[in-house]
Amino acid sequence: MFAAKEKERPPKRSFAYIKNKIYRDRLYYLMFLPVAVMTILFYYLPMVGIRFAFYEYTPFKKEFVGLDNFKELFFGVMSKNFWRAFNNTLFLSIVNLILATIISVVLALLLNDLKSRKIRGGIQTILYLPHFMSWVVVSSIFLIILSPQGGFINNILGFFGTEPIYFMANKKWWVPVYLFICRWKDTGWGTIIYLAALTGLNPELYEAAEIDGAGKFKQALYVTLPGLMTTIITVFVLNLGKVLNIFESVFVLGNDQVKEVSDVISVMAYRIGMKGADYGMGTAIGLFKSVVGLVLVLITDEINKKIRGSSLL
Amino acid sequence: MNTKHRVFASLASVALLASLLSACGKSSDSSSSSSSESSSGTSSSSSAASSESDSVKKPESIKLMVDGTFLLKENGQDIIEKGYEDLYGIDLIINQPAHNEYYEKVDLAFTTGDIPDVLILDNRRYTSYAYNGALYDITDLYEKSEIKNNITDQGLIDAIRLDGRLYGIPGSRGNGTITYVRGDWMKKLGLQAPKNYDEFINMLRKFKNENPSGLAPNEVIPITAAGLVNTEYPLDIYLREFYWTATPDFVKRDGKWVDGMTQDDMKQALQRMHDAYAEGLIDPEIITNKTSTCRDKFNAGKVGAFNYWAGTWNLNLYNNTVPNVPDVEVTPIPSIKETYYIERPAVAVCITSACKNPEGVFKYFLSTLADGKEGQQLWTVGVEGKTYQKEADGSLTFMPTIQDPTKPFTKTWFEPTLLITKWAPNMKYDERITNSLSMFQSNMKIYPLPPYSKALSDYGSELNSIKAQYIANIVFGDYSVEDGIAAYQKEAASYVESILSELNG
């Protein structure tokens, strides 16, 4: 009789159990509701637009065309331009990402070793500032600095008797200059996560390394870098997902003369989708870009799993 | 969950939900207020046109989509809106996207179905929208209307007919660009306005090598432009002294459409540009220039020649340069004998096919653009006491702008100096404006509308991008003219073939 009175707990994973759990934590769920609504509204609902990739979607026509947009891109009239833009995107993005990772880690290590907090704070502020400038402003600054007519760099070159170089309109120079400008703008910002991760490293490891006779370089190599590796890989994988999204920087720094090396997928999608009002084709290019980004992330995660034995996704 | 957690969670969730709902509420509020404005606007009385009684039903409101050529919201757009309502008793609902995004927003409006009653369209879109049935055919309405008699040059109207049909009317001429040179430099060098290409090149050389302002050759920019090719139709509007009769656009030759890029005159134009660039006569930074950078360079007193809009810009260039170069003279020159200046077909004001009362909109809106009366006055000089004032001698002068009271208005929509009707406001203009306009008009050729084909619409922007790339590559010396054109033909073959097969098909 006593046992019959005892409230029976529903088995785990049953509907009743989940319902009870949700009811018990109802206020937390209520608190999460706005986030869920926002996520659905602004992240998932717009994905319905992916269907336009399979339409001829212009101001005058909305007609389902299946895979025709993709066939046109991969094998049609536009294919040559498309594959060139694709190759440029991959090259510029991946080189930029690798440089970003290496330079940010090295800079973070150097900053971390600064003893004076005031100096470190000052340098960090100076390094972060370019990140907050718009690409249009950055482009104007570098066009002036690199101008072949009285630009700062060409004035210095002129001092050594070198002919002025039109850096922004020279195919050989444009890529290195572009990568340099990207690093100038975002390297400081990129160090933030690594600096945060460095503060979490156990100081006893450094003391032990010092007792074992390791100098600063060896400490960085055998203590700091292994300690940072998870963060480095996480940041790398996260950035890899966005790697094909370069748009603004190329849009403002590119020009007709260097299009062969500067035309990228996002700019092409903008030209066709927005300027040419071929929204179907623009969406198809965007969708292809997203799929490639996803594949890159999955491959990197798989490699990471093989090397480190754990997945980040 | 303990009590503290519950209380905190309740408060936080209520606050977050409230902020979310208030954001949604704001947008619905604004939309409802705009619709109520519209309905209240329709009830106001009319004056000018209400006395006319005929079968055409007067619209209660008109949705107008315009670019930044119309008076901006922050500079008193409401004055014009109210002025229109006072005249005709119609609520004018203006949608004015940012000037540089206008055509993207027009395309989006048609794609999403949020289509205005009236909008302005440039040459390329006018053709494309008309052929796709997005515009109302106003031919019959125009032929029967009074405004036909008001328009002085029917050639301007004929220039925007498509297969004889009319889909819009211009509020002003299309205008074009003229070459301005430093008149003070010419005087000091003892030069006359160049009559042919050789004299023009000689003038640029003298600007560079014997600069009268004492600038070193590497400091002078003999001629500047915002790119070697224009980004919109007509592609060859700038650098006229180099293009001559050539154009990179598709062009009709001997009754057949051809790719202008591969024609002999284009090859010669590319050679001229290449030679002048190599000699340092063309701005070394031409490829990264924007029109604003060209103007800045001109204003700084470094530029000898600059091809830019005829009319008001002559005065603007002078006013902006004189603080840096007090003795500057900004002199327009006639076109050299090998070429002509280009007047674009005028930007057309069109009624869309989605408009429910096109006859009413034609009568109460489009007709006012060339009525020679209060309508045209509103669209050019605005409202008395707000945007312009009457002087004792009866002439009109613009009042200071709202945004910058140190500068007067120059127009409300259409430039008073570019009107296409017998009527023009009684205003006095600086002679720089009138001189450059009359010189332009006696040295120009009105270009036809661009052709239309589905392939051109699909591939036009990509093909133009390829053309611009090869023009730059050739001029900068990456290719010889022959090799560059051959490489272009190889890369652009599939685009050009599909476009030409449709145009000539």
HADDOCK unambig.tbl for C-alpha pairs under 7 A between the chains (distance, minus, plus):
assign (segid A and resid 27 and name CA) (segid B and resid 6 and name CA) 6.68 0.50 0.50
assign (segid A and resid 27 and name CA) (segid B and resid 9 and name CA) 5.66 0.50 0.50
assign (segid A and resid 27 and name CA) (segid B and resid 10 and name CA) 5.92 0.50 0.50
assign (segid A and resid 28 and name CA) (segid B and resid 9 and name CA) 6.10 0.50 0.50
assign (segid A and resid 30 and name CA) (segid B and resid 13 and name CA) 5.81 0.50 0.50
assign (segid A and resid 31 and name CA) (segid B and resid 9 and name CA) 6.37 0.50 0.50
assign (segid A and resid 31 and name CA) (segid B and resid 12 and name CA) 6.36 0.50 0.50
assign (segid A and resid 31 and name CA) (segid B and resid 13 and name CA) 3.96 0.50 0.50
assign (segid A and resid 34 and name CA) (segid B and resid 16 and name CA) 6.33 0.50 0.50
assign (segid A and resid 34 and name CA) (segid B and resid 17 and name CA) 5.88 0.50 0.50
assign (segid A and resid 34 and name CA) (segid B and resid 20 and name CA) 6.84 0.50 0.50
assign (segid A and resid 58 and name CA) (segid B and resid 111 and name CA) 6.31 0.50 0.50
assign (segid A and resid 59 and name CA) (segid B and resid 107 and name CA) 5.71 0.50 0.50
assign (segid A and resid 59 and name CA) (segid B and resid 108 and name CA) 6.87 0.50 0.50
assign (segid A and resid 59 and name CA) (segid B and resid 110 and name CA) 4.99 0.50 0.50
assign (segid A and resid 59 and name CA) (segid B and resid 111 and name CA) 4.04 0.50 0.50
assign (segid A and resid 60 and name CA) (segid B and resid 111 and name CA) 6.91 0.50 0.50
assign (segid A and resid 60 and name CA) (segid B and resid 132 and name CA) 6.59 0.50 0.50
assign (segid A and resid 77 and name CA) (segid B and resid 494 and name CA) 5.48 0.50 0.50
assign (segid A and resid 77 and name CA) (segid B and resid 495 and name CA) 6.02 0.50 0.50
assign (segid A and resid 255 and name CA) (segid B and resid 287 and name CA) 6.74 0.50 0.50
assign (segid A and resid 255 and name CA) (segid B and resid 288 and name CA) 6.48 0.50 0.50
assign (segid A and resid 256 and name CA) (segid B and resid 287 and name CA) 6.98 0.50 0.50
assign (segid A and resid 256 and name CA) (segid B and resid 468 and name CA) 5.86 0.50 0.50
assign (segid A and resid 256 and name CA) (segid B and resid 469 and name CA) 4.55 0.50 0.50
assign (segid A and resid 256 and name CA) (segid B and resid 472 and name CA) 6.34 0.50 0.50
assign (segid A and resid 257 and name CA) (segid B and resid 469 and name CA) 5.53 0.50 0.50
assign (segid A and resid 257 and name CA) (segid B and resid 472 and name CA) 5.17 0.50 0.50
assign (segid A and resid 257 and name CA) (segid B and resid 473 and name CA) 5.76 0.50 0.50
assign (segid A and resid 259 and name CA) (segid B and resid 469 and name CA) 6.49 0.50 0.50
assign (segid A and resid 271 and name CA) (segid B and resid 461 and name CA) 6.97 0.50 0.50
assign (segid A and resid 272 and name CA) (segid B and resid 461 and name CA) 6.98 0.50 0.50
assign (segid A and resid 274 and name CA) (segid B and resid 104 and name CA) 6.10 0.50 0.50
assign (segid A and resid 275 and name CA) (segid B and resid 104 and name CA) 6.35 0.50 0.50
assign (segid A and resid 276 and name CA) (segid B and resid 461 and name CA) 6.16 0.50 0.50
assign (segid A and resid 277 and name CA) (segid B and resid 107 and name CA) 6.21 0.50 0.50
